[in-house]
Amino acid sequence: MTSGIAAKSVARLALEGALDHICATGGGLEGISEVTANRSAQSRFLYTTTVELPEQDEFERVRRVEKHAWITARTI
């Protein structure tokens, strides 16, 4: 594993790969993420991503689906 890859999280790499693919083919991306600022996430969300990660890539919170879980979306 190179140091550049080691410095990035698996979630960040997956999101970047998905965005690259969508940019090449067109479309959008949607996901359910959990807010983790100032709190611990439920363990099921540790296998996906936090809401803060996609927000760094211009995703917007579209709809709340649970107390701390949001559908986030971005059109490419």
C-alpha positions in Angstrom: 0.0 0.0 0.0 1.4 3.4 -1.0 1.5 6.2 1.5 -1.0 8.2 -0.6 -3.5 5.5 -0.4 -2.7 4.8 3.3 -3.5 8.4 4.2 -7.0 8.2 2.8 -9.9 6.3 4.3 -11.6 3.4 2.4 -14.8 5.5 2.4 -13.0 8.5 0.8 -11.4 6.2 -1.9 -14.8 4.6 -2.6 -16.6 8.0 -2.9 -13.9 9.4 -5.2 -14.0 6.3 -7.4 -17.8 6.6 -7.6 -17.7 10.3 -8.4 -15.1 9.7 -11.1 -17.2 7.0 -12.7 -20.4 9.1 -12.6 -18.6 12.1 -14.0 -17.6 10.0 -17.0 -21.0 8.5 -17.5 -23.4 11.2 -16.1 -26.0 10.9 -13.4 -26.1 11.3 -9.7 -25.4 9.7 -6.4 -27.5 9.2 -3.3 -26.7 7.6 0.0 -27.9 7.3 3.6 -25.3 8.7 6.0 -25.2 9.4 9.7 -24.3 12.7 11.5 -21.4 12.0 13.8 -20.3 15.5 14.8 -20.1 15.6 18.6 -21.6 12.0 19.0 -20.8 8.4 18.3 -22.4 6.8 15.2 -24.4 3.6 15.4 -22.2 0.6 14.5 -24.2 -0.1 11.3 -23.1 3.2 9.8 -19.5 2.5 10.4 -19.6 0.2 7.4 -20.8 3.0 5.1 -19.9 6.6 5.8 -20.7 9.6 7.9 -22.7 12.5 6.5 -19.8 14.8 6.9 -17.7 12.9 4.3 -20.1 13.4 1.3 -20.8 17.0 2.4 -17.1 17.7 1.8 -17.8 16.8 -1.9 -20.9 19.1 -2.3 -23.5 16.6 -1.4 -26.6 18.1 0.3 -28.8 16.7 3.0 -32.1 15.9 1.2 -34.3 14.2 3.8 -33.9 13.0 7.4 -34.7 9.2 7.7 -33.9 8.8 11.4 -32.9 11.0 14.2 -29.3 11.3 13.0 -29.5 9.7 9.5 -29.9 11.6 6.3 -30.3 10.9 2.7 -27.6 12.9 0.9 -27.5 13.6 -2.8 -25.5 15.3 -5.5 -26.2 15.6 -9.2 -23.2 15.4 -11.5 
